[in-house]
């Protein structure tokens, strides 16, 4: 969750480049056919593939997977005038639909998951906020069951091991230094589901905890920090690989004190999170991040709290209260920005229509880059044979017109120009 130093602006920065044509994805050596599985072919759309855009593309879905496009009986769904992109991957999200992952309730967590799935996020990591260690352990135990069921891709602990002066929407009374023993205990409480821990590496125990996390296969993320440029370089050398919502909740980039921003942008081992909601980052800053990190090291995240997918009003965020006004979430006490109400479809639409990114680059930041970081790119993150059929259909204005997860329609396609009801496929059943 982020702190108060942000800017709200709009306006394009660069011209949108035309989509490049690319060949359809090739099948891997191993067969992607599933005996007895239903087959559906999505046709006519512009399909965003890892190496470009296929005009008038085809995506074959067989059971829960994307299959090679081979002859055989299948229903077809004409998506002319639409885009098909991979399901989005959000590695930093606190809630949505009026629900919070920090509640430690499976019912609330599933409500938040359903809200973001309806907006195209088919893979997500549940983020907690600062709390007492025993309470975080309780939340982790509940969320780990949803990880085991495949509803979540892991758990992200954002806090309590963060800097008091950069705590943003975290309760300062519950902050603590990242003692390796405490970090280890929290990771163990997640029963193998811990995927990332955000910490301030300059605090006592910070570097040792970074090494511990890296050795344990858990992502160490630098965030909510007052660390110097040199301290962050040391943390990256110790194994940190993520910048938690870069630019937010850390010292700004200065000409004689480059701080965390320069260190995190320059190292090829670091993936930088960006919250592209028009509130957390000026478009020029987003452009700077892409120019320095390149399209392969940026991950769009929502940092969304419970108000995502909802209206203005009062919402809890861990032990704190948040007021949402005109879609912007701020703490009731102090006024610090408290995460966002963003969904990743909105981040994509803004990236293409306001920030001037090519859709291929925006989709990479929404899907493949975070999937690779989380170690799930063999299953999700791009449209390739053998991967799960996690797909998002977008209309010509880049709005969600359908969502498929593992071959099943979460949001049946809305095709107003067809005479058939949404989800009905000519020649067979939906995939």
Buried (B, 14 or more C-beta within 10 A) or exposed (E): BBBBBBEEEEEEBEEBEEBEEBEBBEBEEEEBBBEEBBBBBBBBBBBBBBEBBBEEBBBBBBBBBBBBBBEEEBBBBBBEEBBBBBBBBBBBBBBBBBBBBBBBBBEBBBBBBBBBBBBBBBBBBBBBBBBBBEBBBBBBBBBBBBBEEEBBBBBBBBBBBBBEEBBBBBBBEBBBBBBBEBBBBBBEBBBEBBBBBBBBBBBEBBBBBBBBBBEBEBBBBBBBBBBBBEBBBBBBEBBBBBBBBBBBBBBEBEEEEBBBBBBBBBBEEBBBBBBBBBBBBBBEBBBBBBEBBEBEBBBBBBBBBBBBBBEBEEBBBBBBEBBBEEBBBBBEEEEBBBBBBBBBBBBBBBBBEBBBBBBBBBBBBBBBBBBBBBEBBEBBBBBBBBBBBBBBBBBEEBBBBBBBBBBEBBBBBBBEEBEEEBBBBEEBEBB
